[in-house]
Each structure stands twice: as C-alpha cells, then as structure tokens.
Amino acid sequence: MGQRGSSALIGLIDRGAVQASFQFGAEEVPVLALMRKYADVPMSLADACLIRMTELLPGPLVLTTDADFRVYRRNGRQMVPCALPS
C-alpha cells in the first residue's frame, strides 16, 4: 500500500468506514482448517482470517496484491471475490 495507501486506510478506519469485528477465538477451527487445506501454498494466518471473513459477511470484496487469493476458495469451491491490480 505504501505510505499514501497506509495513511488513507488509517483515515478510513478513523472515520468508521472500515471496521473489523472478526473474533478469531470463535472462528479458530474453520481458520485452521483453511490453513491446513492450503498448506502447500502456504496460507498465512492473516489470509485464512480474510477468507473466513468472506464466508461470514454478505457481499465481501478483498482488496489485495496477493495473487494467492486467485487460488483460495471460500465455502468449499466458491472463488474469493477480490480486486487485484492489473
């Protein structure tokens, strides 16, 4: 994201436009299952949490530069809705 992107994200969070209400303790089992499923990629804890969030939220969109999100699947076989730079 760089300096400008990071500052912009902090501004969005400060204004309440971006919220993170993910509770890892409640989602530990499915998150770890994702990490095991994609151990050959490998999937980080952060990526697994993001994928799990897409399973829990309506109309999710992951903004990322990580091409692994093209490999990951949510709810078994669904592609992860994400926006990657061209």
PDB file as gemmi writes it, atoms N, CA and C in Angstrom:
CRYST1    1.000    1.000    1.000  90.00  90.00  90.00 P 1                      
ATOM      1  N   MET A   1       0.807  -1.192   0.000  1.00  0.00           N  
ATOM      2  CA  MET A   1       0.000   0.000   0.000  1.00  0.00           C  
ATOM      3  C   MET A   1       0.850   1.256   0.000  1.00  0.00           C  
ATOM      4  N   GLY A   2       2.024   1.159   0.522  1.00  0.00           N  
ATOM      5  CA  GLY A   2       2.887   2.327   0.550  1.00  0.00           C  
ATOM      6  C   GLY A   2       2.425   3.346   1.567  1.00  0.00           C  
ATOM      7  N   GLN A   3       3.155   4.429   1.653  1.00  0.00           N  
ATOM      8  CA  GLN A   3       2.879   5.479   2.630  1.00  0.00           C  
ATOM      9  C   GLN A   3       1.499   6.102   2.421  1.00  0.00           C  
ATOM     10  N   ARG A   4       1.171   6.452   1.180  1.00  0.00           N  
ATOM     11  CA  ARG A   4      -0.123   7.102   0.913  1.00  0.00           C  
ATOM     12  C   ARG A   4      -1.280   6.161   1.174  1.00  0.00           C  
ATOM     13  N   GLY A   5      -1.141   4.913   0.759  1.00  0.00           N  
ATOM     14  CA  GLY A   5      -2.218   3.948   0.964  1.00  0.00           C  
ATOM     15  C   GLY A   5      -2.456   3.661   2.429  1.00  0.00           C  
ATOM     16  N   SER A   6      -1.386   3.555   3.177  1.00  0.00           N  
ATOM     17  CA  SER A   6      -1.495   3.309   4.609  1.00  0.00           C  
ATOM     18  C   SER A   6      -2.185   4.465   5.317  1.00  0.00           C  
ATOM     19  N   SER A   7      -1.819   5.680   4.956  1.00  0.00           N  
ATOM     20  CA  SER A   7      -2.453   6.866   5.549  1.00  0.00           C  
ATOM     21  C   SER A   7      -3.933   6.912   5.205  1.00  0.00           C  
ATOM     22  N   ALA A   8      -4.264   6.585   3.966  1.00  0.00           N  
ATOM     23  CA  ALA A   8      -5.666   6.580   3.550  1.00  0.00           C  
ATOM     24  C   ALA A   8      -6.462   5.535   4.326  1.00  0.00           C  
ATOM     25  N   LEU A   9      -5.882   4.359   4.527  1.00  0.00           N  
ATOM     26  CA  LEU A   9      -6.567   3.308   5.284  1.00  0.00           C  
ATOM     27  C   LEU A   9      -6.787   3.742   6.728  1.00  0.00           C  
ATOM     28  N   ILE A  10      -5.788   4.336   7.330  1.00  0.00           N  
ATOM     29  CA  ILE A  10      -5.930   4.827   8.706  1.00  0.00           C  
ATOM     30  C   ILE A  10      -7.061   5.850   8.789  1.00  0.00           C  
ATOM     31  N   GLY A  11      -7.156   6.727   7.789  1.00  0.00           N  
ATOM     32  CA  GLY A  11      -8.238   7.702   7.747  1.00  0.00           C  
ATOM     33  C   GLY A  11      -9.602   7.042   7.656  1.00  0.00           C  
ATOM     34  N   LEU A  12      -9.726   6.017   6.831  1.00  0.00           N  
ATOM     35  CA  LEU A  12     -10.993   5.291   6.708  1.00  0.00           C  
ATOM     36  C   LEU A  12     -11.382   4.636   8.026  1.00  0.00           C  
ATOM     37  N   ILE A  13     -10.407   4.037   8.702  1.00  0.00           N  
ATOM     38  CA  ILE A  13     -10.681   3.397   9.989  1.00  0.00           C  
ATOM     39  C   ILE A  13     -11.078   4.440  11.023  1.00  0.00           C  
ATOM     40  N   ASP A  14     -10.370   5.567  11.056  1.00  0.00           N  
ATOM     41  CA  ASP A  14     -10.705   6.646  11.993  1.00  0.00           C  
ATOM     42  C   ASP A  14     -12.132   7.143  11.810  1.00  0.00           C  
ATOM     43  N   ARG A  15     -12.593   7.202  10.563  1.00  0.00           N  
ATOM     44  CA  ARG A  15     -13.952   7.683  10.267  1.00  0.00           C  
ATOM     45  C   ARG A  15     -15.016   6.607  10.447  1.00  0.00           C  
ATOM     46  N   GLY A  16     -14.601   5.386  10.726  1.00  0.00           N  
ATOM     47  CA  GLY A  16     -15.569   4.303  10.908  1.00  0.00           C  
ATOM     48  C   GLY A  16     -16.030   3.687   9.609  1.00  0.00           C  
ATOM     49  N   ALA A  17     -15.395   4.026   8.496  1.00  0.00           N  
ATOM     50  CA  ALA A  17     -15.779   3.481   7.194  1.00  0.00           C  
ATOM     51  C   ALA A  17     -15.305   2.033   7.037  1.00  0.00           C  
ATOM     52  N   VAL A  18     -14.290   1.647   7.785  1.00  0.00           N  
ATOM     53  CA  VAL A  18     -13.768   0.290   7.766  1.00  0.00           C  
ATOM     54  C   VAL A  18     -13.804  -0.226   9.196  1.00  0.00           C  
ATOM     55  N   GLN A  19     -14.401  -1.384   9.362  1.00  0.00           N  
ATOM     56  CA  GLN A  19     -14.478  -1.977  10.687  1.00  0.00           C  
ATOM     57  C   GLN A  19     -14.028  -3.422  10.620  1.00  0.00           C  
ATOM     58  N   ALA A  20     -13.410  -3.872  11.683  1.00  0.00           N  
ATOM     59  CA  ALA A  20     -13.008  -5.273  11.792  1.00  0.00           C  
ATOM     60  C   ALA A  20     -13.628  -5.837  13.061  1.00  0.00           C  
ATOM     61  N   SER A  21     -14.599  -6.694  12.890  1.00  0.00           N  
ATOM     62  CA  SER A  21     -15.272  -7.282  14.046  1.00  0.00           C  
ATOM     63  C   SER A  21     -15.029  -8.788  14.113  1.00  0.00           C  
ATOM     64  N   PHE A  22     -13.978  -9.250  13.483  1.00  0.00           N  
ATOM     65  CA  PHE A  22     -13.653 -10.672  13.431  1.00  0.00           C  
ATOM     66  C   PHE A  22     -13.143 -11.140  14.786  1.00  0.00           C  
ATOM     67  N   GLN A  23     -13.698 -12.234  15.281  1.00  0.00           N  
ATOM     68  CA  GLN A  23     -13.307 -12.820  16.558  1.00  0.00           C  
ATOM     69  C   GLN A  23     -12.603 -14.145  16.289  1.00  0.00           C  
ATOM     70  N   PHE A  24     -11.271 -14.117  16.297  1.00  0.00           N  
ATOM     71  CA  PHE A  24     -10.511 -15.328  15.977  1.00  0.00           C  
ATOM     72  C   PHE A  24     -10.887 -16.491  16.879  1.00  0.00           C  
ATOM     73  N   GLY A  25     -11.079 -16.239  18.161  1.00  0.00           N  
ATOM     74  CA  GLY A  25     -11.412 -17.316  19.096  1.00  0.00           C  
ATOM     75  C   GLY A  25     -12.648 -18.100  18.680  1.00  0.00           C  
ATOM     76  N   ALA A  26     -13.624 -17.392  18.138  1.00  0.00           N  
ATOM     77  CA  ALA A  26     -14.860 -18.048  17.701  1.00  0.00           C  
ATOM     78  C   ALA A  26     -14.706 -18.739  16.351  1.00  0.00           C  
ATOM     79  N   GLU A  27     -13.695 -18.355  15.584  1.00  0.00           N  
ATOM     80  CA  GLU A  27     -13.504 -18.866  14.226  1.00  0.00           C  
ATOM     81  C   GLU A  27     -12.231 -19.705  14.077  1.00  0.00           C  
ATOM     82  N   GLU A  28     -11.598 -20.050  15.170  1.00  0.00           N  
ATOM     83  CA  GLU A  28     -10.326 -20.759  15.131  1.00  0.00           C  
ATOM     84  C   GLU A  28     -10.388 -22.068  14.348  1.00  0.00           C  
ATOM     85  N   VAL A  29     -11.401 -22.868  14.562  1.00  0.00           N  
ATOM     86  CA  VAL A  29     -11.488 -24.177  13.893  1.00  0.00           C  
ATOM     87  C   VAL A  29     -11.565 -24.025  12.371  1.00  0.00           C  
ATOM     88  N   PRO A  30     -12.491 -23.211  11.828  1.00  0.00           N  
ATOM     89  CA  PRO A  30     -12.516 -23.071  10.366  1.00  0.00           C  
ATOM     90  C   PRO A  30     -11.281 -22.376   9.794  1.00  0.00           C  
ATOM     91  N   VAL A  31     -10.694 -21.431  10.540  1.00  0.00           N  
ATOM     92  CA  VAL A  31      -9.487 -20.749  10.066  1.00  0.00           C  
ATOM     93  C   VAL A  31      -8.335 -21.745   9.959  1.00  0.00           C  
ATOM     94  N   LEU A  32      -8.153 -22.557  10.979  1.00  0.00           N  
ATOM     95  CA  LEU A  32      -7.074 -23.548  10.947  1.00  0.00           C  
ATOM     96  C   LEU A  32      -7.330 -24.607   9.881  1.00  0.00           C  
ATOM     97  N   ALA A  33      -8.597 -24.933   9.639  1.00  0.00           N  
ATOM     98  CA  ALA A  33      -8.925 -25.884   8.564  1.00  0.00           C  
ATOM     99  C   ALA A  33      -8.503 -25.322   7.210  1.00  0.00           C  
ATOM    100  N   LEU A  34      -8.713 -24.032   6.993  1.00  0.00           N  
ATOM    101  CA  LEU A  34      -8.275 -23.395   5.747  1.00  0.00           C  
ATOM    102  C   LEU A  34      -6.759 -23.449   5.625  1.00  0.00           C  
ATOM    103  N   MET A  35      -6.047 -23.166   6.717  1.00  0.00           N  
ATOM    104  CA  MET A  35      -4.590 -23.195   6.679  1.00  0.00           C  
ATOM    105  C   MET A  35      -4.076 -24.604   6.361  1.00  0.00           C  
ATOM    106  N   ARG A  36      -4.755 -25.616   6.894  1.00  0.00           N  
ATOM    107  CA  ARG A  36      -4.354 -26.994   6.589  1.00  0.00           C  
ATOM    108  C   ARG A  36      -4.641 -27.325   5.125  1.00  0.00           C  
ATOM    109  N   LYS A  37      -5.795 -26.901   4.644  1.00  0.00           N  
ATOM    110  CA  LYS A  37      -6.182 -27.173   3.256  1.00  0.00           C  
ATOM    111  C   LYS A  37      -5.187 -26.564   2.276  1.00  0.00           C  
ATOM    112  N   TYR A  38      -4.707 -25.363   2.570  1.00  0.00           N  
ATOM    113  CA  TYR A  38      -3.811 -24.646   1.666  1.00  0.00           C  
ATOM    114  C   TYR A  38      -2.371 -24.618   2.172  1.00  0.00           C  
ATOM    115  N   ALA A  39      -1.974 -25.639   2.920  1.00  0.00           N  
ATOM    116  CA  ALA A  39      -0.617 -25.701   3.474  1.00  0.00           C  
ATOM    117  C   ALA A  39       0.450 -25.702   2.388  1.00  0.00           C  
ATOM    118  N   ASP A  40       0.111 -26.205   1.197  1.00  0.00           N  
ATOM    119  CA  ASP A  40       1.084 -26.256   0.103  1.00  0.00           C  
ATOM    120  C   ASP A  40       1.277 -24.901  -0.575  1.00  0.00           C  
ATOM    121  N   VAL A  41       0.386 -23.919  -0.305  1.00  0.00           N  
ATOM    122  CA  VAL A  41       0.501 -22.614  -0.970  1.00  0.00           C  
ATOM    123  C   VAL A  41       1.675 -21.805  -0.410  1.00  0.00           C  
ATOM    124  N   PRO A  42       1.961 -21.666   0.833  1.00  0.00           N  
ATOM    125  CA  PRO A  42       1.173 -21.855   2.052  1.00  0.00           C  
ATOM    126  C   PRO A  42       0.298 -20.638   2.346  1.00  0.00           C  
ATOM    127  N   MET A  43      -0.749 -20.875   3.121  1.00  0.00           N  
ATOM    128  CA  MET A  43      -1.673 -19.809   3.510  1.00  0.00           C  
ATOM    129  C   MET A  43      -1.251 -19.272   4.877  1.00  0.00           C  
ATOM    130  N   SER A  44      -1.154 -17.959   4.983  1.00  0.00           N  
ATOM    131  CA  SER A  44      -0.827 -17.339   6.267  1.00  0.00           C  
ATOM    132  C   SER A  44      -2.075 -17.272   7.143  1.00  0.00           C  
ATOM    133  N   LEU A  45      -1.857 -17.026   8.419  1.00  0.00           N  
ATOM    134  CA  LEU A  45      -2.977 -16.847   9.340  1.00  0.00           C  
ATOM    135  C   LEU A  45      -3.830 -15.659   8.899  1.00  0.00           C  
ATOM    136  N   ALA A  46      -3.187 -14.591   8.482  1.00  0.00           N  
ATOM    137  CA  ALA A  46      -3.929 -13.403   8.039  1.00  0.00           C  
ATOM    138  C   ALA A  46      -4.801 -13.726   6.824  1.00  0.00           C  
ATOM    139  N   ASP A  47      -4.244 -14.449   5.848  1.00  0.00           N  
ATOM    140  CA  ASP A  47      -5.028 -14.828   4.663  1.00  0.00           C  
ATOM    141  C   ASP A  47      -6.201 -15.721   5.055  1.00  0.00           C  
ATOM    142  N   ALA A  48      -5.965 -16.672   5.949  1.00  0.00           N  
ATOM    143  CA  ALA A  48      -7.035 -17.572   6.375  1.00  0.00           C  
ATOM    144  C   ALA A  48      -8.150 -16.798   7.071  1.00  0.00           C  
ATOM    145  N   CYS A  49      -7.776 -15.817   7.886  1.00  0.00           N  
ATOM    146  CA  CYS A  49      -8.792 -14.991   8.545  1.00  0.00           C  
ATOM    147  C   CYS A  49      -9.598 -14.195   7.523  1.00  0.00           C  
ATOM    148  N   LEU A  50      -8.929 -13.650   6.513  1.00  0.00           N  
ATOM    149  CA  LEU A  50      -9.645 -12.906   5.468  1.00  0.00           C  
ATOM    150  C   LEU A  50     -10.610 -13.809   4.705  1.00  0.00           C  
ATOM    151  N   ILE A  51     -10.164 -15.003   4.353  1.00  0.00           N  
ATOM    152  CA  ILE A  51     -11.050 -15.934   3.639  1.00  0.00           C  
ATOM    153  C   ILE A  51     -12.252 -16.276   4.507  1.00  0.00           C  
ATOM    154  N   ARG A  52     -12.007 -16.538   5.780  1.00  0.00           N  
ATOM    155  CA  ARG A  52     -13.115 -16.857   6.689  1.00  0.00           C  
ATOM    156  C   ARG A  52     -14.088 -15.684   6.778  1.00  0.00           C  
ATOM    157  N   MET A  53     -13.568 -14.449   6.828  1.00  0.00           N  
ATOM    158  CA  MET A  53     -14.453 -13.284   6.871  1.00  0.00           C  
ATOM    159  C   MET A  53     -15.333 -13.225   5.632  1.00  0.00           C  
ATOM    160  N   THR A  54     -14.788 -13.607   4.460  1.00  0.00           N  
ATOM    161  CA  THR A  54     -15.616 -13.577   3.247  1.00  0.00           C  
ATOM    162  C   THR A  54     -16.732 -14.608   3.323  1.00  0.00           C  
ATOM    163  N   GLU A  55     -16.529 -15.645   4.111  1.00  0.00           N  
ATOM    164  CA  GLU A  55     -17.573 -16.659   4.289  1.00  0.00           C  
ATOM    165  C   GLU A  55     -18.667 -16.176   5.232  1.00  0.00           C  
ATOM    166  N   LEU A  56     -18.342 -15.254   6.104  1.00  0.00           N  
ATOM    167  CA  LEU A  56     -19.282 -14.790   7.126  1.00  0.00           C  
ATOM    168  C   LEU A  56     -20.052 -13.539   6.740  1.00  0.00           C  
ATOM    169  N   LEU A  57     -19.477 -12.717   5.856  1.00  0.00           N  
ATOM    170  CA  LEU A  57     -20.080 -11.430   5.530  1.00  0.00           C  
ATOM    171  C   LEU A  57     -20.806 -11.456   4.189  1.00  0.00           C  
ATOM    172  N   PRO A  58     -21.931 -10.754   4.099  1.00  0.00           N  
ATOM    173  CA  PRO A  58     -22.622 -10.667   2.807  1.00  0.00           C  
ATOM    174  C   PRO A  58     -21.903  -9.685   1.880  1.00  0.00           C  
ATOM    175  N   GLY A  59     -21.755 -10.042   0.632  1.00  0.00           N  
ATOM    176  CA  GLY A  59     -21.162  -9.156  -0.363  1.00  0.00           C  
ATOM    177  C   GLY A  59     -19.727  -8.757  -0.094  1.00  0.00           C  
ATOM    178  N   PRO A  60     -18.872  -9.701   0.261  1.00  0.00           N  
ATOM    179  CA  PRO A  60     -17.490  -9.323   0.580  1.00  0.00           C  
ATOM    180  C   PRO A  60     -16.668  -9.012  -0.669  1.00  0.00           C  
ATOM    181  N   LEU A  61     -15.631  -8.221  -0.486  1.00  0.00           N  
ATOM    182  CA  LEU A  61     -14.653  -7.950  -1.535  1.00  0.00           C  
ATOM    183  C   LEU A  61     -13.310  -7.753  -0.853  1.00  0.00           C  
ATOM    184  N   VAL A  62     -12.332  -8.569  -1.225  1.00  0.00           N  
ATOM    185  CA  VAL A  62     -10.992  -8.464  -0.673  1.00  0.00           C  
ATOM    186  C   VAL A  62     -10.148  -7.626  -1.630  1.00  0.00           C  
ATOM    187  N   LEU A  63      -9.555  -6.564  -1.115  1.00  0.00           N  
ATOM    188  CA  LEU A  63      -8.630  -5.752  -1.895  1.00  0.00           C  
ATOM    189  C   LEU A  63      -7.229  -6.233  -1.545  1.00  0.00           C  
ATOM    190  N   THR A  64      -6.499  -6.738  -2.532  1.00  0.00           N  
ATOM    191  CA  THR A  64      -5.215  -7.363  -2.243  1.00  0.00           C  
ATOM    192  C   THR A  64      -4.261  -7.258  -3.421  1.00  0.00           C  
ATOM    193  N   THR A  65      -3.005  -7.425  -3.128  1.00  0.00           N  
ATOM    194  CA  THR A  65      -1.989  -7.570  -4.177  1.00  0.00           C  
ATOM    195  C   THR A  65      -1.455  -8.996  -4.189  1.00  0.00           C  
ATOM    196  N   ASP A  66      -2.023  -9.860  -3.367  1.00  0.00           N  
ATOM    197  CA  ASP A  66      -1.585 -11.242  -3.201  1.00  0.00           C  
ATOM    198  C   ASP A  66      -2.313 -12.149  -4.204  1.00  0.00           C  
ATOM    199  N   ALA A  67      -1.594 -12.638  -5.192  1.00  0.00           N  
ATOM    200  CA  ALA A  67      -2.195 -13.484  -6.231  1.00  0.00           C  
ATOM    201  C   ALA A  67      -2.690 -14.817  -5.697  1.00  0.00           C  
ATOM    202  N   ASP A  68      -2.272 -15.209  -4.487  1.00  0.00           N  
ATOM    203  CA  ASP A  68      -2.773 -16.463  -3.910  1.00  0.00           C  
ATOM    204  C   ASP A  68      -4.290 -16.441  -3.734  1.00  0.00           C  
ATOM    205  N   PHE A  69      -4.877 -15.262  -3.654  1.00  0.00           N  
ATOM    206  CA  PHE A  69      -6.325 -15.180  -3.488  1.00  0.00           C  
ATOM    207  C   PHE A  69      -7.064 -15.685  -4.727  1.00  0.00           C  
ATOM    208  N   ARG A  70      -6.367 -15.835  -5.830  1.00  0.00           N  
ATOM    209  CA  ARG A  70      -6.974 -16.454  -7.018  1.00  0.00           C  
ATOM    210  C   ARG A  70      -7.052 -17.971  -6.859  1.00  0.00           C  
ATOM    211  N   VAL A  71      -6.213 -18.513  -5.985  1.00  0.00           N  
ATOM    212  CA  VAL A  71      -6.163 -19.958  -5.729  1.00  0.00           C  
ATOM    213  C   VAL A  71      -7.150 -20.348  -4.631  1.00  0.00           C  
ATOM    214  N   TYR A  72      -7.241 -19.535  -3.593  1.00  0.00           N  
ATOM    215  CA  TYR A  72      -8.093 -19.852  -2.451  1.00  0.00           C  
ATOM    216  C   TYR A  72      -9.557 -19.939  -2.858  1.00  0.00           C  
ATOM    217  N   ARG A  73     -10.307 -20.742  -2.124  1.00  0.00           N  
ATOM    218  CA  ARG A  73     -11.751 -20.868  -2.320  1.00  0.00           C  
ATOM    219  C   ARG A  73     -12.443 -20.661  -0.990  1.00  0.00           C  
ATOM    220  N   ARG A  74     -13.634 -20.094  -1.054  1.00  0.00           N  
ATOM    221  CA  ARG A  74     -14.446 -19.887   0.146  1.00  0.00           C  
ATOM    222  C   ARG A  74     -15.650 -20.815   0.095  1.00  0.00           C  
ATOM    223  N   ASN A  75     -16.132 -21.197   1.248  1.00  0.00           N  
ATOM    224  CA  ASN A  75     -17.284 -22.113   1.328  1.00  0.00           C  
ATOM    225  C   ASN A  75     -17.073 -23.342   0.459  1.00  0.00           C  
ATOM    226  N   GLY A  76     -15.870 -23.851   0.438  1.00  0.00           N  
ATOM    227  CA  GLY A  76     -15.579 -25.056  -0.330  1.00  0.00           C  
ATOM    228  C   GLY A  76     -15.044 -24.792  -1.717  1.00  0.00           C  
ATOM    229  N   ARG A  77     -15.906 -24.317  -2.623  1.00  0.00           N  
ATOM    230  CA  ARG A  77     -15.499 -24.183  -4.020  1.00  0.00           C  
ATOM    231  C   ARG A  77     -15.726 -22.817  -4.657  1.00  0.00           C  
ATOM    232  N   GLN A  78     -16.207 -21.865  -3.890  1.00  0.00           N  
ATOM    233  CA  GLN A  78     -16.509 -20.539  -4.460  1.00  0.00           C  
ATOM    234  C   GLN A  78     -15.238 -19.703  -4.562  1.00  0.00           C  
ATOM    235  N   MET A  79     -15.096 -19.011  -5.666  1.00  0.00           N  
ATOM    236  CA  MET A  79     -13.966 -18.089  -5.810  1.00  0.00           C  
ATOM    237  C   MET A  79     -14.114 -16.966  -4.793  1.00  0.00           C  
ATOM    238  N   VAL A  80     -12.990 -16.465  -4.321  1.00  0.00           N  
ATOM    239  CA  VAL A  80     -12.999 -15.359  -3.378  1.00  0.00           C  
ATOM    240  C   VAL A  80     -13.184 -14.068  -4.170  1.00  0.00           C  
ATOM    241  N   PRO A  81     -14.219 -13.289  -3.859  1.00  0.00           N  
ATOM    242  CA  PRO A  81     -14.389 -12.017  -4.541  1.00  0.00           C  
ATOM    243  C   PRO A  81     -13.247 -11.077  -4.154  1.00  0.00           C  
ATOM    244  N   CYS A  82     -12.415 -10.761  -5.114  1.00  0.00           N  
ATOM    245  CA  CYS A  82     -11.283  -9.899  -4.792  1.00  0.00           C  
ATOM    246  C   CYS A  82     -10.935  -8.995  -5.971  1.00  0.00           C  
ATOM    247  N   ALA A  83     -10.292  -7.902  -5.606  1.00  0.00           N  
ATOM    248  CA  ALA A  83      -9.797  -6.955  -6.597  1.00  0.00           C  
ATOM    249  C   ALA A  83      -8.289  -6.932  -6.490  1.00  0.00           C  
ATOM    250  N   LEU A  84      -7.631  -7.296  -7.576  1.00  0.00           N  
ATOM    251  CA  LEU A  84      -6.174  -7.284  -7.650  1.00  0.00           C  
ATOM    252  C   LEU A  84      -5.764  -6.270  -8.702  1.00  0.00           C  
ATOM    253  N   PRO A  85      -4.626  -5.602  -8.483  1.00  0.00           N  
ATOM    254  CA  PRO A  85      -4.157  -4.678  -9.523  1.00  0.00           C  
ATOM    255  C   PRO A  85      -3.789  -5.436 -10.789  1.00  0.00           C  
ATOM    256  N   SER A  86      -3.932  -4.808 -11.924  1.00  0.00           N  
ATOM    257  CA  SER A  86      -3.631  -5.447 -13.208  1.00  0.00           C  
ATOM    258  C   SER A  86      -2.137  -5.552 -13.428  1.00  0.00           C  
TER     259      SER A  86                                                      
END                                                                             
